[in-house]
Amino acid sequence: MRYELKSIPIWPLTKVAFFVHLVVGFLVGLLYAALLFPFMAALMNLPEFQAEELGIVVAPLGIVAIMMPFVMALSGAFFGTIFTVILAAVYNLIARLLGGLELNLAAVESAVTASGAAASRSPVQSAPVDRPPPPPPPVADSPPPPPPVDRPPGDDTAPGGAGSDVRDDLA
């Protein structure tokens, strides 16, 4: 099957890109804090690098290490989302002028095959999935219901008619 990606919807992409960049930025910030904290602590103990003598105001390393993942997450989410939206807008413009990306997609066979090849790969044996049984056949032609009985007007002998009163029967 051949498909063409004619455009990328901007708002759904923005929401997904913001969340992905937020998570990735937080993880990168954790990595930076884990690697930067020991390096900065060692650097502060060197006699050549004394911040007080150089006139540099140094934030406590603990605060920097704690804030690093949050700062990286927010800045990565903000700038990454802007960059992703710009790229999507450029793609939409180019796709409108030149045509979109063409994708060849193929149907994937189910995990359980008729030959049982998938069962040998998995330690758990599973039975093949059967289709539900077909619905029962329709009932054979039954005779039509009897026609209603025609009664002359004013015939009160029918059950429940004006001539049968439950109170009269009880008395």
C-alpha beads as a LAMMPS data file, in Angstrom:
LAMMPS data file: protein, C-alpha beads

171 atoms
170 bonds

1 atom types
1 bond types

-500.0 500.0 xlo xhi
-500.0 500.0 ylo yhi
-500.0 500.0 zlo zhi

Masses

1 110.0

Atoms # bond

1 1 1 0.000 0.000 0.000
2 1 1 1.316 3.413 -0.893
3 1 1 0.461 6.446 1.177
4 1 1 1.482 10.075 0.939
5 1 1 2.075 12.309 3.950
6 1 1 0.624 15.553 2.640
7 1 1 0.825 17.592 5.836
8 1 1 1.585 17.370 9.536
9 1 1 -1.061 18.844 11.852
10 1 1 0.692 21.535 13.904
11 1 1 -1.282 21.530 17.187
12 1 1 -1.099 17.752 17.910
13 1 1 2.580 17.821 16.968
14 1 1 3.140 20.746 19.357
15 1 1 1.596 18.884 22.288
16 1 1 3.553 15.690 21.636
17 1 1 6.815 17.539 20.956
18 1 1 6.498 19.564 24.164
19 1 1 5.952 16.458 26.288
20 1 1 8.753 14.469 24.606
21 1 1 11.226 17.364 24.889
22 1 1 10.219 17.902 28.516
23 1 1 10.946 14.283 29.437
24 1 1 14.141 14.075 27.398
25 1 1 15.345 17.419 28.791
26 1 1 14.747 16.206 32.346
27 1 1 16.686 12.976 31.699
28 1 1 19.558 14.881 30.067
29 1 1 19.540 17.300 33.016
30 1 1 19.832 14.358 35.417
31 1 1 22.764 13.039 33.428
32 1 1 24.451 16.439 33.357
33 1 1 23.943 16.903 37.094
34 1 1 25.334 13.448 37.826
35 1 1 28.421 14.075 35.692
36 1 1 28.917 17.778 36.395
37 1 1 28.574 17.688 40.179
38 1 1 31.705 15.565 40.880
39 1 1 33.696 17.472 38.257
40 1 1 32.770 20.862 39.711
41 1 1 33.490 19.661 43.249
42 1 1 36.950 18.530 42.199
43 1 1 37.541 21.760 40.300
44 1 1 36.653 23.882 43.334
45 1 1 39.353 22.165 45.396
46 1 1 42.159 23.008 42.971
47 1 1 44.469 25.763 44.232
48 1 1 44.560 27.403 40.795
49 1 1 40.796 27.861 40.757
50 1 1 39.754 29.766 43.822
51 1 1 36.537 31.588 43.048
52 1 1 36.892 34.024 45.910
53 1 1 40.279 35.235 44.678
54 1 1 39.007 35.582 41.104
55 1 1 35.922 37.530 42.203
56 1 1 33.463 34.914 40.894
57 1 1 30.247 34.328 42.763
58 1 1 29.724 30.583 42.923
59 1 1 26.345 29.054 43.671
60 1 1 26.396 26.113 46.035
61 1 1 26.871 22.950 43.990
62 1 1 23.925 21.199 45.595
63 1 1 21.504 23.823 44.339
64 1 1 23.010 23.644 40.845
65 1 1 22.756 19.852 40.822
66 1 1 19.130 19.915 41.970
67 1 1 18.048 22.653 39.571
68 1 1 19.875 21.280 36.517
69 1 1 17.219 18.677 35.483
70 1 1 14.377 21.196 35.827
71 1 1 16.162 23.951 33.934
72 1 1 17.159 21.529 31.179
73 1 1 13.618 20.132 30.981
74 1 1 11.947 23.534 30.644
75 1 1 14.484 25.012 28.267
76 1 1 14.597 21.830 26.176
77 1 1 10.812 21.685 26.003
78 1 1 10.526 25.352 25.029
79 1 1 13.254 25.524 22.395
80 1 1 12.769 21.966 21.143
81 1 1 9.055 22.520 20.614
82 1 1 9.654 25.776 18.750
83 1 1 12.238 24.071 16.531
84 1 1 9.908 21.098 15.871
85 1 1 6.963 23.350 14.967
86 1 1 9.145 25.372 12.578
87 1 1 10.330 22.163 10.897
88 1 1 6.737 20.913 10.564
89 1 1 5.635 24.217 9.033
90 1 1 8.508 24.072 6.544
91 1 1 7.590 20.467 5.688
92 1 1 3.940 21.427 5.147
93 1 1 4.999 24.254 2.836
94 1 1 7.339 22.046 0.808
95 1 1 4.812 19.193 0.693
96 1 1 2.171 21.574 -0.659
97 1 1 4.505 22.757 -3.427
98 1 1 6.325 19.538 -4.354
99 1 1 4.204 16.757 -2.916
100 1 1 4.467 14.879 0.341
101 1 1 6.557 11.982 1.464
102 1 1 5.489 8.684 -0.090
103 1 1 5.395 5.701 2.213
104 1 1 5.188 2.044 1.229
105 1 1 3.390 0.136 3.959
106 1 1 2.935 -3.617 4.026
107 1 1 0.526 -5.678 6.062
108 1 1 2.178 -7.584 8.890
109 1 1 1.288 -11.203 9.497
110 1 1 -0.140 -12.065 12.878
111 1 1 2.126 -13.443 15.605
112 1 1 0.489 -16.863 15.397
113 1 1 0.770 -18.428 11.965
114 1 1 -0.887 -21.498 10.590
115 1 1 2.465 -23.307 10.327
116 1 1 3.240 -22.710 14.017
117 1 1 6.523 -20.915 13.262
118 1 1 5.835 -18.269 15.885
119 1 1 5.097 -20.904 18.518
120 1 1 8.661 -22.216 18.293
121 1 1 10.055 -18.732 19.087
122 1 1 7.913 -18.239 22.164
123 1 1 8.200 -20.396 25.288
124 1 1 4.480 -19.917 25.903
125 1 1 2.328 -22.032 23.628
126 1 1 -0.773 -20.305 22.410
127 1 1 -3.678 -21.686 20.498
128 1 1 -4.515 -20.164 17.135
129 1 1 -7.166 -17.523 17.298
130 1 1 -10.414 -18.790 15.799
131 1 1 -13.114 -16.670 14.341
132 1 1 -16.414 -16.608 16.184
133 1 1 -18.941 -19.168 14.950
134 1 1 -21.303 -18.009 12.231
135 1 1 -24.779 -16.922 13.294
136 1 1 -27.456 -19.632 13.253
137 1 1 -29.392 -19.973 10.026
138 1 1 -32.763 -18.262 9.894
139 1 1 -35.745 -20.282 11.068
140 1 1 -37.542 -22.128 8.304
141 1 1 -40.646 -20.460 6.982
142 1 1 -43.216 -20.738 9.724
143 1 1 -46.891 -20.537 8.888
144 1 1 -48.280 -17.032 9.025
145 1 1 -50.309 -16.111 12.108
146 1 1 -54.053 -16.696 11.837
147 1 1 -56.055 -13.762 10.541
148 1 1 -58.018 -11.745 13.096
149 1 1 -61.597 -12.794 13.631
150 1 1 -64.087 -10.291 12.298
151 1 1 -66.899 -9.597 14.773
152 1 1 -69.966 -7.603 14.019
153 1 1 -70.188 -4.207 15.711
154 1 1 -71.766 -4.298 19.151
155 1 1 -70.734 -7.929 19.845
156 1 1 -69.899 -7.854 23.536
157 1 1 -69.303 -11.593 23.952
158 1 1 -65.554 -11.319 23.414
159 1 1 -63.431 -11.733 26.545
160 1 1 -62.689 -8.351 28.048
161 1 1 -65.536 -6.760 26.129
162 1 1 -68.314 -4.598 27.536
163 1 1 -70.501 -7.623 28.344
164 1 1 -68.001 -9.301 30.669
165 1 1 -67.588 -7.487 33.890
166 1 1 -65.338 -8.973 36.536
167 1 1 -67.532 -7.591 39.314
168 1 1 -70.591 -9.331 37.898
169 1 1 -68.762 -12.663 37.841
170 1 1 -67.787 -12.362 41.511
171 1 1 -71.306 -11.624 42.759

Bonds

1 1 1 2
2 1 2 3
3 1 3 4
4 1 4 5
5 1 5 6
6 1 6 7
7 1 7 8
8 1 8 9
9 1 9 10
10 1 10 11
11 1 11 12
12 1 12 13
13 1 13 14
14 1 14 15
15 1 15 16
16 1 16 17
17 1 17 18
18 1 18 19
19 1 19 20
20 1 20 21
21 1 21 22
22 1 22 23
23 1 23 24
24 1 24 25
25 1 25 26
26 1 26 27
27 1 27 28
28 1 28 29
29 1 29 30
30 1 30 31
31 1 31 32
32 1 32 33
33 1 33 34
34 1 34 35
35 1 35 36
36 1 36 37
37 1 37 38
38 1 38 39
39 1 39 40
40 1 40 41
41 1 41 42
42 1 42 43
43 1 43 44
44 1 44 45
45 1 45 46
46 1 46 47
47 1 47 48
48 1 48 49
49 1 49 50
50 1 50 51
51 1 51 52
52 1 52 53
53 1 53 54
54 1 54 55
55 1 55 56
56 1 56 57
57 1 57 58
58 1 58 59
59 1 59 60
60 1 60 61
61 1 61 62
62 1 62 63
63 1 63 64
64 1 64 65
65 1 65 66
66 1 66 67
67 1 67 68
68 1 68 69
69 1 69 70
70 1 70 71
71 1 71 72
72 1 72 73
73 1 73 74
74 1 74 75
75 1 75 76
76 1 76 77
77 1 77 78
78 1 78 79
79 1 79 80
80 1 80 81
81 1 81 82
82 1 82 83
83 1 83 84
84 1 84 85
85 1 85 86
86 1 86 87
87 1 87 88
88 1 88 89
89 1 89 90
90 1 90 91
91 1 91 92
92 1 92 93
93 1 93 94
94 1 94 95
95 1 95 96
96 1 96 97
97 1 97 98
98 1 98 99
99 1 99 100
100 1 100 101
101 1 101 102
102 1 102 103
103 1 103 104
104 1 104 105
105 1 105 106
106 1 106 107
107 1 107 108
108 1 108 109
109 1 109 110
110 1 110 111
111 1 111 112
112 1 112 113
113 1 113 114
114 1 114 115
115 1 115 116
116 1 116 117
117 1 117 118
118 1 118 119
119 1 119 120
120 1 120 121
121 1 121 122
122 1 122 123
123 1 123 124
124 1 124 125
125 1 125 126
126 1 126 127
127 1 127 128
128 1 128 129
129 1 129 130
130 1 130 131
131 1 131 132
132 1 132 133
133 1 133 134
134 1 134 135
135 1 135 136
136 1 136 137
137 1 137 138
138 1 138 139
139 1 139 140
140 1 140 141
141 1 141 142
142 1 142 143
143 1 143 144
144 1 144 145
145 1 145 146
146 1 146 147
147 1 147 148
148 1 148 149
149 1 149 150
150 1 150 151
151 1 151 152
152 1 152 153
153 1 153 154
154 1 154 155
155 1 155 156
156 1 156 157
157 1 157 158
158 1 158 159
159 1 159 160
160 1 160 161
161 1 161 162
162 1 162 163
163 1 163 164
164 1 164 165
165 1 165 166
166 1 166 167
167 1 167 168
168 1 168 169
169 1 169 170
170 1 170 171
